[in-house]
Amino acid sequence: MKTKLIYSFLLLTFILTACGESKIDADLRAEVDKMKAMCPMDQGNGVVITDVNFHQSQKVLEYRCSIEGIYSIDDSVKDLMKAGILNALENEVSITEGMSIKMLLAEGYILHYIYTDTSDKVLCEIQITKDDLA
């Protein structure tokens, strides 16, 4: 009887976890929906966040940014941009109350930045993972 009870509990836990959206995912999806509604968002210096997406199955939070007046980005500039993003993350940017970027990264989520020119040609992509903060 005890074994059946344990098996039933484990099965129920698996079903709820597999079928349901985690609290982090639900909070993140709600925040992304709010941000998406505010796009485009001018970030200054010719940078505009044009779209924000959350790919739940891949645990990817994606920012699509347009840069005015830039037509190519080489690896050295990409490295500087990534360093700038990491520097900003050191200030513990909060997404919502109780949810920070650092916490998301620690939970295995990935930040994916796609930078384009104003005609939507991809200039570079930058990914930030928990290993980048180590």
C-alpha positions, 0 to 999 in steps of 0.5 A, spaced: 500 500 500 505 504 501 509 503 495 502 504 491 501 511 495 509 513 493 508 511 486 501 515 485 505 521 488 511 521 484 506 520 478 502 526 480 508 530 481 511 528 474 504 530 471 503 536 474 511 538 472 511 536 465 504 539 463 504 545 467 507 551 467 512 553 472 511 559 476 518 562 473 515 560 466 508 563 468 512 570 471 516 570 465 511 569 460 507 575 463 513 580 464 515 578 456 507 580 454 508 586 458 514 588 455 512 586 448 506 591 448 511 596 450 515 595 443 519 598 440 522 601 446 528 606 445 534 605 449 538 611 447 544 611 442 540 609 436 538 602 439 531 600 440 528 594 442 523 591 437 521 585 440 521 580 446 520 573 446 520 567 451 521 560 448 519 556 454 521 549 451 528 552 450 528 556 456 530 562 452 529 569 453 530 573 447 531 580 445 531 583 438 534 590 438 535 594 432 541 599 431 541 605 427 547 607 423 551 600 424 551 596 418 556 590 420 559 588 427 565 584 427 567 579 433 571 584 437 565 589 437 561 583 439 566 581 445 565 589 447 558 588 447 557 582 451 562 585 456 557 591 457 551 586 458 555 582 463 557 589 466 550 591 466 548 584 469 552 585 475 548 591 478 542 585 479 537 587 474 530 585 476 525 583 472 519 582 477 519 582 484 522 576 486 525 575 479 532 577 477 536 576 471 541 572 475 536 568 478 534 566 471 541 564 469 542 560 475 536 556 473 538 554 466 535 560 462 539 563 457 539 570 455 539 571 447 540 578 444 539 579 436 542 585 434 539 588 427 540 594 422 534 598 421 532 594 415 532 587 420 539 584 417 542 580 423 548 584 425 550 579 431 547 574 436 549 574 443 548 569 448 548 569 456 548 563 460 550 562 467 557 560 465 558 567 463 557 570 470 562 565 473 
